[in-house]
Protein backbone atom coordinates (compact mmCIF):
# COMPACT_ATOMS: atom_id res chain seq x y z
CA UNK A 1 0.00 0.00 0.00
CA UNK A 2 1.27 3.46 -0.90
CA UNK A 3 2.50 5.66 1.97
CA UNK A 4 2.13 9.45 2.10
CA UNK A 5 3.73 11.94 4.45
CA UNK A 6 1.72 14.43 6.46
CA UNK A 7 3.24 17.22 4.37
CA UNK A 8 2.15 15.58 1.13
CA UNK A 9 -1.37 14.93 2.41
CA UNK A 10 -1.67 18.55 3.55
CA UNK A 11 -1.28 19.79 -0.04
CA UNK A 12 -4.55 18.08 -1.05
CA UNK A 13 -6.71 20.61 0.74
CA UNK A 14 -9.17 22.12 -1.68
CA UNK A 15 -12.30 21.46 -3.67
CA UNK A 16 -11.62 18.84 -6.33
CA UNK A 17 -8.42 17.74 -4.59
CA UNK A 18 -9.41 16.57 -1.14
CA UNK A 19 -7.52 13.97 0.87
CA UNK A 20 -8.14 13.27 4.54
CA UNK A 21 -6.64 10.98 7.14
CA UNK A 22 -8.99 8.53 8.82
CA UNK A 23 -7.57 5.96 11.25
CA UNK A 24 -4.07 6.43 9.76
CA UNK A 25 -5.32 5.70 6.25
CA UNK A 26 -5.28 8.27 3.45
CA UNK A 27 -8.69 8.76 1.88
CA UNK A 28 -9.13 10.56 -1.46
CA UNK A 29 -12.53 12.25 -1.31
CA UNK A 30 -11.99 14.40 -4.41
CA UNK A 31 -14.72 12.72 -6.48
CA UNK A 32 -17.00 11.77 -3.58
CA UNK A 33 -17.17 15.21 -2.03
CA UNK A 34 -19.91 16.31 -4.44
CA UNK A 35 -22.08 13.37 -3.31
CA UNK A 36 -21.52 13.84 0.42
CA UNK A 37 -24.94 14.06 2.12
CA UNK A 38 -23.93 17.11 4.17
CA UNK A 39 -22.30 18.85 1.18
CA UNK A 40 -18.66 19.67 0.58
CA UNK A 41 -18.21 22.17 3.44
CA UNK A 42 -17.58 19.57 6.20
CA UNK A 43 -15.07 17.77 3.98
CA UNK A 44 -13.20 20.95 3.11
CA UNK A 45 -12.85 21.75 6.81
CA UNK A 46 -10.68 18.64 7.19
CA UNK A 47 -9.11 18.55 3.72
CA UNK A 48 -5.44 17.69 4.09
CA UNK A 49 -5.89 16.87 7.78
CA UNK A 50 -6.87 14.08 10.15
CA UNK A 51 -10.66 13.80 10.36
CA UNK A 52 -10.83 10.69 12.57
CA UNK A 53 -12.28 12.42 15.66
CA UNK A 54 -14.82 14.37 13.62
CA UNK A 55 -15.84 11.27 11.65
CA UNK A 56 -16.43 9.29 14.83
CA UNK A 57 -18.22 12.20 16.51
CA UNK A 58 -20.85 12.36 13.75
CA UNK A 59 -21.74 8.67 14.24
CA UNK A 60 -21.68 7.75 10.56
CA UNK A 61 -23.74 4.78 9.47
CA UNK A 62 -22.23 1.37 8.84
CA UNK A 63 -22.81 1.97 5.13
CA UNK A 64 -20.88 5.24 5.25
CA UNK A 65 -18.02 3.51 7.02
CA UNK A 66 -17.96 0.82 4.34
CA UNK A 67 -18.14 3.43 1.55
CA UNK A 68 -15.04 5.16 2.88
CA UNK A 69 -13.05 1.97 2.26
CA UNK A 70 -13.63 2.43 -1.48
CA UNK A 71 -11.62 5.67 -1.36
CA UNK A 72 -8.54 4.51 0.57
CA UNK A 73 -5.41 5.29 -1.45
CA UNK A 74 -2.74 4.56 1.13
CA UNK A 75 -1.42 4.91 4.65
CA UNK A 76 0.14 7.74 6.59
CA UNK A 77 3.91 7.62 6.64
CA UNK A 78 5.03 9.30 9.82
CA UNK A 79 8.52 10.49 10.47
CA UNK A 80 10.16 11.90 13.56
CA UNK A 81 9.89 15.39 12.04
CA UNK A 82 6.16 15.20 11.37
CA UNK A 83 3.16 14.62 13.57
CA UNK A 84 -0.43 14.02 12.48
CA UNK A 85 -2.32 17.29 12.13
N, CA, C and O atoms as a GROMACS GRO file, in nm:
protein
  340
    1UNK      N    1   0.085  -0.119   0.000
    1UNK     CA    2   0.000   0.000   0.000
    1UNK      C    3   0.089   0.124   0.000
    1UNK      O    4   0.189   0.131   0.072
    2UNK      N    5   0.053   0.220  -0.080
    2UNK     CA    6   0.127   0.346  -0.090
    2UNK      C    7   0.129   0.417   0.045
    2UNK      O    8   0.032   0.410   0.121
    3UNK      N    9   0.239   0.487   0.075
    3UNK     CA   10   0.250   0.566   0.197
    3UNK      C   11   0.271   0.712   0.159
    3UNK      O   12   0.344   0.743   0.065
    4UNK      N   13   0.205   0.801   0.235
    4UNK     CA   14   0.213   0.944   0.210
    4UNK      C   15   0.252   1.015   0.339
    4UNK      O   16   0.206   0.978   0.447
    5UNK      N   17   0.335   1.116   0.328
    5UNK     CA   18   0.373   1.194   0.445
    5UNK      C   19   0.263   1.294   0.479
    5UNK      O   20   0.177   1.326   0.396
    6UNK      N   21   0.268   1.342   0.601
    6UNK     CA   22   0.172   1.444   0.646
    6UNK      C   23   0.182   1.567   0.557
    6UNK      O   24   0.080   1.626   0.520
    7UNK      N   25   0.304   1.605   0.523
    7UNK     CA   26   0.324   1.723   0.437
    7UNK      C   27   0.260   1.704   0.300
    7UNK      O   28   0.198   1.797   0.247
    8UNK      N   29   0.274   1.585   0.244
    8UNK     CA   30   0.215   1.558   0.113
    8UNK      C   31   0.062   1.558   0.121
    8UNK      O   32  -0.004   1.614   0.033
    9UNK      N   33   0.008   1.497   0.223
    9UNK     CA   34  -0.137   1.493   0.241
    9UNK      C   35  -0.193   1.634   0.256
    9UNK      O   36  -0.299   1.666   0.202
   10UNK      N   37  -0.122   1.718   0.328
   10UNK     CA   38  -0.167   1.855   0.355
   10UNK      C   39  -0.184   1.938   0.228
   10UNK      O   40  -0.258   2.036   0.228
   11UNK      N   41  -0.116   1.901   0.121
   11UNK     CA   42  -0.128   1.978  -0.004
   11UNK      C   43  -0.258   1.950  -0.078
   11UNK      O   44  -0.295   2.023  -0.170
   12UNK      N   45  -0.328   1.845  -0.040
   12UNK     CA   46  -0.455   1.808  -0.105
   12UNK      C   47  -0.570   1.862  -0.019
   12UNK      O   48  -0.642   1.787   0.047
   13UNK      N   49  -0.585   1.993  -0.023
   13UNK     CA   50  -0.671   2.061   0.074
   13UNK      C   51  -0.772   2.157   0.012
   13UNK      O   52  -0.803   2.262   0.069
   14UNK      N   53  -0.823   2.120  -0.104
   14UNK     CA   54  -0.917   2.212  -0.168
   14UNK      C   55  -1.025   2.134  -0.246
   14UNK      O   56  -1.016   2.013  -0.264
   15UNK      N   57  -1.122   2.207  -0.289
   15UNK     CA   58  -1.230   2.146  -0.367
   15UNK      C   59  -1.172   2.082  -0.492
   15UNK      O   60  -1.094   2.144  -0.564
   16UNK      N   61  -1.211   1.958  -0.517
   16UNK     CA   62  -1.162   1.884  -0.633
   16UNK      C   63  -1.030   1.812  -0.608
   16UNK      O   64  -0.987   1.732  -0.691
   17UNK      N   65  -0.967   1.840  -0.496
   17UNK     CA   66  -0.842   1.774  -0.459
   17UNK      C   67  -0.840   1.763  -0.307
   17UNK      O   68  -0.772   1.839  -0.238
   18UNK      N   69  -0.915   1.667  -0.257
   18UNK     CA   70  -0.941   1.657  -0.114
   18UNK      C   71  -0.901   1.520  -0.059
   18UNK      O   72  -0.967   1.420  -0.086
   19UNK      N   73  -0.793   1.518   0.018
   19UNK     CA   74  -0.752   1.397   0.087
   19UNK      C   75  -0.769   1.422   0.236
   19UNK      O   76  -0.749   1.533   0.284
   20UNK      N   77  -0.806   1.320   0.309
   20UNK     CA   78  -0.814   1.327   0.454
   20UNK      C   79  -0.747   1.203   0.513
   20UNK      O   80  -0.724   1.104   0.445
   21UNK      N   81  -0.718   1.212   0.640
   21UNK     CA   82  -0.664   1.098   0.714
   21UNK      C   83  -0.776   1.047   0.804
   21UNK      O   84  -0.839   1.124   0.876
   22UNK      N   85  -0.799   0.917   0.798
   22UNK     CA   86  -0.899   0.853   0.882
   22UNK      C   87  -0.839   0.722   0.932
   22UNK      O   88  -0.811   0.631   0.855
   23UNK      N   89  -0.818   0.715   1.063
   23UNK     CA   90  -0.757   0.596   1.125
   23UNK      C   91  -0.624   0.561   1.058
   23UNK      O   92  -0.599   0.444   1.027
   24UNK      N   93  -0.540   0.660   1.036
   24UNK     CA   94  -0.407   0.642   0.976
   24UNK      C   95  -0.408   0.593   0.832
   24UNK      O   96  -0.306   0.549   0.780
   25UNK      N   97  -0.523   0.600   0.768
   25UNK     CA   98  -0.532   0.570   0.625
   25UNK      C   99  -0.557   0.701   0.550
   25UNK      O  100  -0.620   0.793   0.603
   26UNK      N  101  -0.508   0.708   0.428
   26UNK     CA  102  -0.528   0.827   0.346
   26UNK      C  103  -0.648   0.801   0.254
   26UNK      O  104  -0.651   0.702   0.180
   27UNK      N  105  -0.744   0.890   0.262
   27UNK     CA  106  -0.869   0.876   0.188
   27UNK      C  107  -0.877   0.989   0.086
   27UNK      O  108  -0.866   1.106   0.122
   28UNK      N  109  -0.897   0.956  -0.041
   28UNK     CA  110  -0.913   1.056  -0.146
   28UNK      C  111  -1.063   1.078  -0.167
   28UNK      O  112  -1.132   0.994  -0.225
   29UNK      N  113  -1.110   1.192  -0.120
   29UNK     CA  114  -1.253   1.225  -0.131
   29UNK      C  115  -1.282   1.322  -0.245
   29UNK      O  116  -1.391   1.378  -0.253
   30UNK      N  117  -1.185   1.342  -0.333
   30UNK     CA  118  -1.199   1.440  -0.441
   30UNK      C  119  -1.326   1.420  -0.524
   30UNK      O  120  -1.398   1.516  -0.548
   31UNK      N  121  -1.353   1.299  -0.566
   31UNK     CA  122  -1.472   1.272  -0.649
   31UNK      C  123  -1.597   1.260  -0.562
   31UNK      O  124  -1.705   1.304  -0.603
   32UNK      N  125  -1.584   1.200  -0.444
   32UNK     CA  126  -1.700   1.176  -0.358
   32UNK      C  127  -1.756   1.304  -0.296
   32UNK      O  128  -1.875   1.310  -0.263
   33UNK      N  129  -1.674   1.404  -0.279
   33UNK     CA  130  -1.717   1.521  -0.203
   33UNK      C  131  -1.845   1.584  -0.257
   33UNK      O  132  -1.920   1.644  -0.181
   34UNK      N  133  -1.870   1.572  -0.385
   34UNK     CA  134  -1.991   1.631  -0.444
   34UNK      C  135  -2.116   1.547  -0.416
   34UNK      O  136  -2.228   1.592  -0.438
   35UNK      N  137  -2.096   1.425  -0.367
   35UNK     CA  138  -2.208   1.337  -0.331
   35UNK      C  139  -2.226   1.324  -0.180
   35UNK      O  140  -2.314   1.251  -0.134
   36UNK      N  141  -2.144   1.392  -0.104
   36UNK     CA  142  -2.152   1.384   0.042
   36UNK      C  143  -2.287   1.439   0.089
   36UNK      O  144  -2.324   1.550   0.051
   37UNK      N  145  -2.360   1.364   0.169
   37UNK     CA  146  -2.494   1.406   0.212
   37UNK      C  147  -2.499   1.543   0.280
   37UNK      O  148  -2.600   1.613   0.269
   38UNK      N  149  -2.394   1.582   0.349
   38UNK     CA  150  -2.393   1.711   0.416
   38UNK      C  151  -2.325   1.819   0.332
   38UNK      O  152  -2.301   1.930   0.380
   39UNK      N  153  -2.296   1.788   0.206
   39UNK     CA  154  -2.230   1.885   0.118
   39UNK      C  155  -2.078   1.882   0.132
   39UNK      O  156  -2.023   1.801   0.207
   40UNK      N  157  -2.012   1.970   0.059
   40UNK     CA  158  -1.866   1.967   0.058
   40UNK      C  159  -1.803   2.043   0.174
   40UNK      O  160  -1.686   2.020   0.206
   41UNK      N  161  -1.877   2.132   0.238
   41UNK     CA  162  -1.821   2.216   0.344
   41UNK      C  163  -1.756   2.136   0.457
   41UNK      O  164  -1.644   2.168   0.496
   42UNK      N  165  -1.822   2.034   0.512
   42UNK     CA  166  -1.758   1.957   0.620
   42UNK      C  167  -1.630   1.887   0.574
   42UNK      O  168  -1.536   1.872   0.652
   43UNK      N  169  -1.626   1.843   0.449
   43UNK     CA  170  -1.507   1.777   0.398
   43UNK      C  171  -1.393   1.876   0.380
   43UNK      O  172  -1.278   1.844   0.409
   44UNK      N  173  -1.424   1.995   0.331
   44UNK     CA  174  -1.320   2.095   0.311
   44UNK      C  175  -1.259   2.141   0.443
   44UNK      O  176  -1.142   2.179   0.448
   45UNK      N  177  -1.337   2.137   0.549
   45UNK     CA  178  -1.285   2.175   0.681
   45UNK      C  179  -1.168   2.086   0.722
   45UNK      O  180  -1.075   2.131   0.788
   46UNK      N  181  -1.173   1.959   0.681
   46UNK     CA  182  -1.068   1.864   0.719
   46UNK      C  183  -0.979   1.824   0.602
   46UNK      O  184  -0.896   1.734   0.616
   47UNK      N  185  -0.994   1.887   0.489
   47UNK     CA  186  -0.911   1.855   0.372
   47UNK      C  187  -0.763   1.872   0.406
   47UNK      O  188  -0.721   1.976   0.454
   48UNK      N  189  -0.686   1.767   0.380
   48UNK     CA  190  -0.544   1.769   0.409
   48UNK      C  191  -0.509   1.743   0.553
   48UNK      O  192  -0.393   1.756   0.593
   49UNK      N  193  -0.609   1.705   0.633
   49UNK     CA  194  -0.589   1.687   0.778
   49UNK      C  195  -0.648   1.554   0.825
   49UNK      O  196  -0.710   1.480   0.748
   50UNK      N  197  -0.628   1.526   0.952
   50UNK     CA  198  -0.687   1.408   1.014
   50UNK      C  199  -0.831   1.439   1.055
   50UNK      O  200  -0.856   1.534   1.129
   51UNK      N  201  -0.924   1.359   1.006
   51UNK     CA  202  -1.066   1.380   1.036
   51UNK      C  203  -1.123   1.269   1.124
   51UNK      O  204  -1.245   1.258   1.140
   52UNK      N  205  -1.037   1.186   1.182
   52UNK     CA  206  -1.083   1.069   1.257
   52UNK      C  207  -1.180   1.107   1.369
   52UNK      O  208  -1.288   1.049   1.379
   53UNK      N  209  -1.143   1.203   1.453
   53UNK     CA  210  -1.228   1.242   1.566
   53UNK      C  211  -1.361   1.296   1.516
   53UNK      O  212  -1.466   1.260   1.570
   54UNK      N  213  -1.358   1.380   1.416
   54UNK     CA  214  -1.482   1.437   1.362
   54UNK      C  215  -1.570   1.329   1.301
   54UNK      O  216  -1.691   1.329   1.320
   55UNK      N  217  -1.509   1.236   1.227
   55UNK     CA  218  -1.584   1.127   1.165
   55UNK      C  219  -1.654   1.043   1.271
   55UNK      O  220  -1.771   1.009   1.256
   56UNK      N  221  -1.585   1.010   1.376
   56UNK     CA  222  -1.643   0.929   1.483
   56UNK      C  223  -1.750   1.007   1.561
   56UNK      O  224  -1.849   0.949   1.607
   57UNK      N  225  -1.729   1.136   1.576
   57UNK     CA  226  -1.822   1.220   1.651
   57UNK      C  227  -1.959   1.229   1.583
   57UNK      O  228  -2.061   1.241   1.650
   58UNK      N  229  -1.961   1.224   1.450
   58UNK     CA  230  -2.085   1.236   1.375
   58UNK      C  231  -2.166   1.107   1.377
   58UNK      O  232  -2.284   1.107   1.342
   59UNK      N  233  -2.106   0.998   1.418
   59UNK     CA  234  -2.173   0.867   1.424
   59UNK      C  235  -2.225   0.827   1.285
   59UNK      O  236  -2.345   0.807   1.265
   60UNK      N  237  -2.133   0.817   1.192
   60UNK     CA  238  -2.168   0.775   1.056
   60UNK      C  239  -2.228   0.634   1.057
   60UNK      O  240  -2.197   0.552   1.143
   61UNK      N  241  -2.311   0.609   0.960
   61UNK     CA  242  -2.374   0.478   0.947
   61UNK      C  243  -2.271   0.371   0.909
   61UNK      O  244  -2.160   0.403   0.868
   62UNK      N  245  -2.310   0.247   0.924
   62UNK     CA  246  -2.223   0.136   0.884
   62UNK      C  247  -2.196   0.145   0.733
   62UNK      O  248  -2.085   0.117   0.688
   63UNK      N  249  -2.298   0.183   0.658
   63UNK     CA  250  -2.281   0.197   0.513
   63UNK      C  251  -2.179   0.304   0.480
   63UNK      O  252  -2.096   0.285   0.391
   64UNK      N  253  -2.183   0.416   0.549
   64UNK     CA  254  -2.088   0.524   0.525
   64UNK      C  255  -1.946   0.478   0.557
   64UNK      O  256  -1.852   0.509   0.484
   65UNK      N  257  -1.932   0.404   0.664
   65UNK     CA  258  -1.802   0.351   0.702
   65UNK      C  259  -1.749   0.256   0.597
   65UNK      O  260  -1.629   0.257   0.566
   66UNK      N  261  -1.836   0.174   0.541
   66UNK     CA  262  -1.796   0.082   0.434
   66UNK      C  263  -1.761   0.159   0.306
   66UNK      O  264  -1.667   0.123   0.236
   67UNK      N  265  -1.837   0.263   0.275
   67UNK     CA  266  -1.814   0.343   0.155
   67UNK      C  267  -1.677   0.408   0.157
   67UNK      O  268  -1.610   0.418   0.054
   68UNK      N  269  -1.634   0.452   0.274
   68UNK     CA  270  -1.504   0.516   0.288
   68UNK      C  271  -1.393   0.422   0.240
   68UNK      O  272  -1.294   0.467   0.180
   69UNK      N  273  -1.408   0.294   0.264
   69UNK     CA  274  -1.305   0.197   0.226
   69UNK      C  275  -1.280   0.197   0.076
   69UNK      O  276  -1.170   0.162   0.032
   70UNK      N  277  -1.379   0.237  -0.003
   70UNK     CA  278  -1.363   0.243  -0.148
   70UNK      C  279  -1.271   0.356  -0.193
   70UNK      O  280  -1.227   0.360  -0.308
   71UNK      N  281  -1.242   0.449  -0.102
   71UNK     CA  282  -1.162   0.567  -0.136
   71UNK      C  283  -1.025   0.568  -0.071
   71UNK      O  284  -0.953   0.668  -0.081
   72UNK      N  285  -0.987   0.460  -0.006
   72UNK     CA  286  -0.854   0.451   0.057
   72UNK      C  287  -0.749   0.442  -0.053
   72UNK      O  288  -0.758   0.358  -0.143
   73UNK      N  289  -0.650   0.532  -0.046
   73UNK     CA  290  -0.542   0.529  -0.145
   73UNK      C  291  -0.407   0.493  -0.082
   73UNK      O  292  -0.310   0.471  -0.154
   74UNK      N  293  -0.401   0.488   0.049
   74UNK     CA  294  -0.274   0.456   0.113
   74UNK      C  295  -0.278   0.473   0.264
   74UNK      O  296  -0.384   0.483   0.325
   75UNK      N  297  -0.158   0.476   0.321
   75UNK     CA  298  -0.142   0.491   0.465
   75UNK      C  299  -0.056   0.613   0.493
   75UNK      O  300   0.017   0.661   0.407
   76UNK      N  301  -0.067   0.660   0.616
   76UNK     CA  302   0.014   0.774   0.659
   76UNK      C  303   0.155   0.724   0.692
   76UNK      O  304   0.173   0.629   0.768
   77UNK      N  305   0.251   0.791   0.634
   77UNK     CA  306   0.391   0.762   0.664
   77UNK      C  307   0.438   0.869   0.761
   77UNK      O  308   0.453   0.986   0.724
   78UNK      N  309   0.460   0.831   0.884
   78UNK     CA  310   0.503   0.930   0.982
   78UNK      C  311   0.654   0.923   0.999
   78UNK      O  312   0.716   0.816   0.992
   79UNK      N  313   0.710   1.038   1.021
   79UNK     CA  314   0.852   1.049   1.047
   79UNK      C  315   0.870   1.118   1.180
   79UNK      O  316   0.774   1.168   1.238
   80UNK      N  317   0.991   1.122   1.228
   80UNK     CA  318   1.016   1.190   1.356
   80UNK      C  319   0.997   1.340   1.345
   80UNK      O  320   0.976   1.407   1.446
   81UNK      N  321   1.004   1.395   1.223
   81UNK     CA  322   0.989   1.539   1.204
   81UNK      C  323   0.843   1.580   1.193
   81UNK      O  324   0.809   1.697   1.213
   82UNK      N  325   0.756   1.487   1.161
   82UNK     CA  326   0.616   1.520   1.137
   82UNK      C  327   0.525   1.452   1.238
   82UNK      O  328   0.550   1.340   1.282
   83UNK      N  329   0.420   1.520   1.273
   83UNK     CA  330   0.316   1.462   1.357
   83UNK      C  331   0.184   1.480   1.285
   83UNK      O  332   0.169   1.573   1.206
   84UNK      N  333   0.089   1.392   1.312
   84UNK     CA  334  -0.043   1.402   1.248
   84UNK      C  335  -0.108   1.531   1.289
   84UNK      O  336  -0.108   1.568   1.407
   85UNK      N  337  -0.166   1.599   1.192
   85UNK     CA  338  -0.232   1.729   1.213
   85UNK      C  339  -0.366   1.707   1.279
   85UNK      O  340  -0.438   1.802   1.306
   0.00000   0.00000   0.00000
